[in-house]
Amino acid sequence: MKIYVDGGCRRNGSPDAIAAAAAVRKERGRRYWHRQQRLDIGATNQQAEITAIILGLEMALQKYRELDSYPQIQVTIYSDSKYAVDCMNVWIYKWVQNGWINSRGESVANQDLIQEASGLDDQVKELGDVKYIWIPRSENDLADKHCNEELDEMENNMDYLY
């Protein structure tokens, strides 16, 4: 399974920031499925990127449950966020060993989302394997499109601020 993920945030770091995440599972040819999710007002870009990974892992597990047989699955998640890819490929193992303390001696940011992603990652790995690969933004057009559609919808509906 090839799943492309993207998270985005407008006005990152401000109290009225809006953020969304999207995941796209591609199949042969031009067929694909996608999921989008809004985050709470004030969420950050990093939170959106990890949420996109969560959406992608959930998509992989859902697809597995829909299969008629029980094969070993091979999932590749593509992200244009080096932060999200490094969280899942490198840092998470160090953080777990260090009791969720980062290299600066501080509590790891977005720990709740990273732990949720880690739990889903473990579930997928019980069924096969999952890899996280960084790609340039130019190769992540579908996930970026769906993420921006959600952000546009949020901005067009100003009710979210009140």
C-alpha positions in Angstrom: 0.0 0.0 0.0 1.2 3.4 -0.9 -0.2 6.2 1.2 0.7 9.9 0.8 0.1 12.2 3.8 0.2 15.9 4.4 -0.6 18.3 7.2 -0.9 22.0 6.9 -1.4 25.0 9.1 -2.3 28.6 8.4 -1.2 31.3 10.8 1.1 28.7 12.6 1.9 29.7 16.1 -1.0 32.1 16.5 -4.1 31.5 18.7 -6.3 31.6 15.6 -4.2 29.1 13.6 -6.1 26.6 11.6 -4.7 23.2 10.7 -5.8 20.1 8.8 -4.4 16.8 7.7 -5.0 14.5 4.7 -4.0 11.0 3.7 -4.3 9.5 0.2 -4.1 5.8 -0.5 -3.2 5.2 -4.1 -4.0 2.1 -6.1 -3.0 1.0 -9.6 -3.9 3.5 -12.3 -5.5 6.7 -11.2 -7.7 5.3 -8.4 -7.3 6.7 -4.9 -9.1 7.1 -1.6 -8.6 10.0 0.8 -9.4 11.2 4.3 -9.2 14.7 5.6 -9.4 15.9 9.2 -9.6 19.3 10.8 -7.6 20.0 13.9 -8.6 22.2 16.8 -8.1 26.0 16.5 -4.5 26.9 17.5 -3.0 23.6 16.4 0.4 23.7 14.9 1.9 22.5 11.6 3.8 19.7 13.4 0.6 18.5 15.0 -1.1 18.4 11.5 1.8 16.5 10.1 1.7 13.8 12.8 -2.1 13.7 12.5 -1.7 13.0 8.8 0.6 10.0 9.6 -2.2 8.8 12.0 -4.8 9.1 9.2 -2.5 7.1 6.9 -2.0 4.3 9.4 -5.7 4.1 10.1 -6.3 3.9 6.3 -3.9 1.0 6.1 -5.6 -0.9 8.9 -9.0 -0.2 7.5 -8.0 -1.6 4.1 -6.5 -4.7 5.8 -9.8 -5.3 7.6 -11.7 -5.1 4.2 -9.6 -7.8 2.6 -11.0 -11.3 2.1 -7.7 -13.0 3.0 -5.0 -12.2 5.6 -1.8 -11.4 3.7 1.3 -9.8 5.1 0.9 -6.1 4.2 3.6 -3.8 3.1 2.8 -0.1 3.8 4.8 2.8 2.6 3.9 6.2 3.9 5.2 9.2 1.9 5.4 12.6 3.6 7.0 15.9 2.7 7.6 16.6 6.4 11.0 15.7 7.5 9.8 16.2 11.1 7.1 13.6 10.8 9.3 11.1 9.0 12.1 11.5 11.5 9.6 11.2 14.4 8.6 7.8 13.2 12.0 6.5 11.8 14.5 7.9 14.4 13.5 10.0 17.3 10.6 7.9 18.7 13.0 5.2 19.8 15.3 7.6 21.6 12.4 9.3 23.2 10.9 6.1 24.5 14.4 5.1 26.0 14.7 8.6 27.5 11.2 8.6 29.1 9.9 11.1 26.5 12.6 13.7 27.2 14.2 15.3 24.1 17.9 16.1 23.6 17.5 19.5 25.3 16.2 17.8 28.5 12.6 18.9 27.8 9.4 17.0 27.5 8.8 15.9 23.9 6.3 18.2 22.1 3.2 16.5 20.6 3.9 13.4 22.7 0.2 12.4 22.7 0.0 12.4 18.9 3.3 10.6 18.5 2.3 7.9 20.9 -1.0 7.4 19.1 0.9 7.1 15.8 3.3 4.7 17.4 0.5 2.5 18.6 -1.0 2.4 15.1 2.5 1.7 13.7 2.8 -1.3 16.1 -0.6 -2.6 14.9 0.5 -2.4 11.2 3.8 -4.1 12.0 2.0 -7.0 13.5 0.4 -7.5 10.0 3.5 -6.9 8.0 5.7 -3.8 7.7 5.5 -0.1 7.4 8.1 2.4 6.1 8.1 6.2 6.2 9.8 8.0 3.4 10.4 11.7 2.9 9.5 13.1 -0.5 9.7 16.6 -1.9 6.5 18.6 -1.7 6.2 18.5 -5.5 5.7 14.7 -5.3 2.9 15.0 -2.8 0.3 16.9 -4.8 -2.8 14.8 -4.0 -2.4 14.9 -0.2 -1.4 18.6 -0.4 -4.5 19.3 -2.5 -6.9 17.6 0.0 -5.3 19.2 3.0 -5.6 22.6 1.4 -9.2 22.0 0.4 -10.0 21.4 4.1 -8.0 24.5 5.1 -9.9 26.6 2.5 -13.2 25.3 3.8 -12.2 26.2 7.3 -11.2 29.7 6.3 -14.4 30.2 4.2 -16.5 29.2 7.2 -15.4 31.8 9.8 -17.7 30.2 12.4 -14.8 28.2 13.7 -13.4 31.3 15.4 -16.5 31.9 17.5 
